[in-house]
């Protein structure tokens, strides 16, 4: 006959710490997801529940009317295409230009290298909104208004310094023996960079590319000013300009629906590349 031994104080303390840790993690997740859940529920509420006082946090009635109204009244597919085109193009340009530049800064002994790196760092920290007036003059002089290049070029220029800094740090972690072996096998610099170095740093490319993509996807001020044609507007601008039937009406339902639809591509992108993102964020954290 056996009897269960009473739990020791150490075991009780360990279980209490585990419960506190689980509760803390749950509260952090809830706090982080609360705005997203609020927007999602608002987009599914009927108008009566949206205007109800006090607020109805978890509605009992749901509708897809706001999504149907949004898609029928506004060319939302065009907005998605515009945001995707601008964000993808600027991201590819950032990676295509920034990766070779970062590799050169990581492997070559350039005169004034520290000055170049300091300049890149300063540009990275510079508030991009201060470039607005200068860019506006350039857009007017070059007649780029209502042109995708008016967004693609600034987004590429703003994200390029960050791309160079991040990719340079990853290139510095690569062993030089890998490149020496490629040279012995007859690879030139371009072949070595394209076929060996870049595939090795794929997690860094994905992480940096997603950061550039998110910035280009969410940017508002430049897109609001440089693009005025309705068919060329991006999602943030289109969502901000959704109006009601009167001046005094705020269409919370369609705005929430536009926010949800504009966020879904980012969520899918992060979920699809989540393993590469984790590898890119944790690379170099543990040396073995």
C-alpha positions in Angstrom: 0.0 0.0 0.0 1.5 3.3 -1.0 0.5 6.8 0.0 1.1 10.0 -1.9 3.9 12.1 -0.4 2.9 15.6 0.5 4.2 18.3 -1.7 7.3 20.1 -0.5 7.5 23.9 -0.2 9.9 23.9 -3.2 7.3 22.1 -5.4 4.5 24.5 -4.3 6.8 27.5 -5.0 7.6 26.1 -8.4 4.0 25.5 -9.3 3.1 29.1 -8.1 5.8 30.6 -10.2 4.6 28.6 -13.2 1.0 29.9 -12.7 2.3 33.5 -12.4 4.4 33.1 -15.5 1.5 31.7 -17.5 -0.8 34.4 -16.2 1.7 37.1 -17.1 2.1 35.7 -20.6 -1.6 35.6 -21.1 -2.1 39.2 -20.0 0.7 40.4 -22.3 -0.8 38.5 -25.3 -4.3 39.9 -24.4 -2.9 43.4 -24.1 -1.1 43.1 -27.5 -4.1 41.6 -29.3 -6.8 43.8 -27.7 -6.7 46.6 -30.4 -6.8 43.9 -33.2 -9.7 42.1 -31.6 -11.5 45.4 -31.0 -11.2 46.3 -34.7 -12.3 42.8 -35.8 -15.3 42.8 -33.6 -16.3 46.3 -34.6 -16.2 45.3 -38.3 -18.6 42.5 -37.5 -21.0 44.4 -35.2 -24.3 45.7 -36.4 -24.7 49.5 -36.4 -26.9 49.5 -33.3 -24.3 47.7 -31.2 -21.5 50.0 -32.5 -23.3 53.1 -31.3 -24.6 51.5 -28.1 -23.7 53.2 -24.7 -22.2 51.7 -22.7 -20.0 49.8 -25.2 -20.8 46.2 -26.1 -17.5 44.5 -26.1 -18.6 41.0 -27.2 -21.7 41.4 -29.4 -24.3 38.7 -29.8 -25.3 39.8 -33.3 -22.8 39.7 -36.2 -22.9 40.9 -39.8 -20.8 41.1 -42.9 -22.6 44.2 -44.1 -19.7 46.5 -43.5 -17.4 44.4 -45.7 -20.0 44.2 -48.4 -20.6 48.0 -48.2 -16.8 48.7 -48.4 -16.2 46.4 -51.4 -19.3 47.7 -53.3 -18.8 51.4 -52.7 -15.0 51.7 -53.0 -12.5 50.1 -55.4 -10.8 48.3 -52.5 -9.2 45.7 -54.8 -7.4 48.6 -56.5 -6.2 49.9 -53.2 -4.8 46.5 -52.3 -3.0 46.3 -55.7 -1.5 49.8 -55.3 -0.2 49.1 -51.8 1.2 45.7 -52.9 2.9 47.1 -56.0 4.5 50.0 -54.1 5.6 47.9 -51.1 6.9 44.9 -53.0 8.8 47.1 -55.6 10.4 49.3 -52.9 11.3 46.2 -50.8 13.0 44.4 -53.7 14.9 47.6 -54.6 16.1 47.9 -51.0 17.3 44.3 -50.9 18.8 44.5 -54.5 20.7 47.7 -53.8 21.4 47.3 -50.1 22.7 43.8 -50.0 25.7 44.3 -52.4 26.4 47.6 -50.6 26.3 45.9 -47.2 28.6 43.1 -48.6 31.1 45.6 -49.8 31.2 47.4 -46.4 31.5 44.1 -44.6 34.4 42.6 -46.7 36.2 45.4 -48.4 38.6 47.8 -46.7 37.2 51.1 -48.1 38.9 54.5 -47.4 36.7 56.4 -45.0 34.7 53.3 -44.1 33.8 54.5 -40.6 32.6 57.9 -42.0 30.4 56.0 -44.4 28.9 53.8 -41.7 28.4 56.9 -39.4 26.6 58.6 -42.3 24.4 55.6 -42.9 23.6 55.4 -39.2 22.7 59.1 -39.0 20.4 58.8 -42.0 18.7 55.8 -40.4 18.0 57.8 -37.2 16.9 60.9 -39.2 13.1 61.4 -38.9 11.8 60.8 -42.4 8.9 63.2 -42.0 11.5 66.1 -42.1 12.2 65.1 -45.8 8.6 65.9 -46.7 9.0 69.4 -48.1 12.1 68.6 -50.0 10.5 65.5 -51.6 7.4 67.6 -52.4 9.6 70.0 -54.4 11.3 67.1 -56.2 8.0 65.5 -57.1 6.7 68.8 -58.5 9.9 69.5 -60.5 10.0 66.0 -62.0 6.2 65.8 -62.5 5.9 62.6 -60.5 2.6 63.4 -58.9 0.1 60.6 -59.3 2.9 58.3 -60.2 3.9 55.2 -58.3 7.6 56.3 -58.5 6.7 59.2 -56.2 6.2 56.6 -53.5 8.6 53.8 -54.6 11.7 56.1 -54.7 11.2 57.7 -51.2 10.4 54.4 -49.6 13.5 52.8 -51.1 15.7 55.7 -50.0 14.3 55.7 -46.5 14.6 51.9 -45.9 18.0 51.5 -47.7 20.2 52.6 -44.7 18.5 50.2 -42.4 18.9 47.4 -44.9 22.6 48.1 -45.3 23.3 48.2 -41.6 21.3 45.0 -40.9 22.7 43.0 -43.8 26.3 44.2 -43.1 26.1 42.7 -39.6 25.0 39.4 -41.0 27.7 39.3 -43.7 30.3 40.0 -41.0 29.2 36.8 -39.2 29.8 34.6 -42.2 33.1 32.7 -42.2 35.5 33.9 -44.9 36.5 30.2 -45.6 33.1 29.8 -47.4 34.0 32.6 -49.8 37.6 31.4 -50.2 36.4 27.9 -51.2 34.0 29.5 -53.7 36.8 31.4 -55.3 38.9 28.3 -55.6 36.0 26.6 -57.4 36.0 29.4 -59.9 33.1 31.6 -58.8 33.4 35.3 -59.5 32.2 37.9 -57.0 28.7 38.2 -58.5 28.2 34.4 -58.7 29.5 34.0 -55.1 27.2 36.7 -53.8 24.1 35.4 -55.7 24.6 31.7 -55.4 26.4 31.2 -52.0 26.3 34.3 -49.7 22.7 35.5 -50.2 21.2 32.0 -49.8 23.2 31.6 -46.6 21.8 34.9 -45.2 18.2 34.2 -46.4 16.7 34.7 -42.8 18.3 38.1 -42.7 17.0 39.0 -46.1 13.5 37.9 -45.1 13.6 39.8 -41.8 14.9 43.0 -43.4 12.6 42.7 -46.3 9.5 42.4 -44.1 10.6 45.5 -42.1 10.9 47.5 -45.3 7.6 46.0 -46.6 5.6 46.9 -43.4 6.9 50.5 -43.6 6.0 50.9 -47.2 2.6 49.3 -46.6 1.6 51.5 -43.7 3.1 54.8 -44.7 0.5 57.6 -44.9 1.9 61.1 -45.3 3.7 60.7 -48.6 0.9 58.6 -50.0 -1.7 61.1 -49.0 0.2 64.1 -50.6 1.9 62.6 -53.7 -1.1 60.5 -54.9 -4.5 62.2 -55.3 -6.0 60.1 -58.1 -8.6 57.8 -56.6 -7.6 54.7 -58.5 -4.0 55.0 -57.3 -4.5 55.5 -53.6 -3.0 53.1 -51.1 -4.9 51.3 -48.3 -4.0 53.7 -45.4 -5.1 56.7 -47.3 -8.3 55.1 -48.6 -9.2 53.8 -45.1 -8.7 57.3 -43.6 -10.9 58.9 -46.3 -13.9 56.7 -45.8 -16.9 59.0 -45.1 -20.4 58.5 -43.9 -23.7 59.7 -45.4 -23.3 63.1 -43.7 -20.5 65.2 -42.3 -21.5 64.4 -38.8 -21.5 60.6 -39.3 -18.4 58.5 -38.6 -18.7 55.1 -40.3 -16.9 53.0 -37.7 -18.0 49.7 -39.2 -16.6 50.3 -42.7 -13.4 51.9 -41.3 -12.9 48.8 -39.1 -13.5 46.5 -42.0 -11.0 48.4 -44.1 -8.4 48.2 -41.3 -8.9 44.4 -41.0 -8.7 43.9 -44.8 -5.5 46.0 -44.9 -3.9 44.1 -42.0 -4.6 40.6 -43.4 -1.8 40.6 -46.0 0.7 41.6 -43.3 -0.5 38.9 -41.0 -0.3 36.3 -43.8 3.2 37.5 -44.7 4.5 37.2 -41.2 2.9 33.8 -40.7 4.3 32.5 -44.0 7.9 33.6 -43.2 7.7 33.2 -39.4 10.4 30.6 -39.2 12.8 32.7 -41.3 12.0 35.7 -39.2 12.8 33.9 -36.0 16.1 32.6 -37.5 17.0 36.1 -38.7 16.2 37.7 -35.3 18.1 35.1 -33.3 21.1 34.7 -35.6 24.3 35.5 -33.8 22.6 35.5 -30.4 24.3 32.2 -29.4 27.8 31.4 -30.4 28.7 27.7 -30.5 
